[in-house]
C-alpha cells in the first residue's frame, strides 16, 4: 500500500512551474520538490489547501491511495 503524489501531473495540466507554484503557496522550491517526488513523510493541511487553491483542484487530484 502506498500514497502516490500526482502533483507533477496537476502542475502540467495547469501549466505552472515549480518555482512559480512554490512562491504562490509560500514554501521553498526544495520543499515543493520533496512533495513532487513523493519523498515527503507528511504534508500540512495548510500546504495541501494552498496547493488545491492555486491548482484549482481537490486533494484527491493530488494524492492517490494504491494497494
Order of alpha helices (4+ residues) and beta strands (2+ residues): beta-alpha-alpha-alpha-alpha-alpha-beta
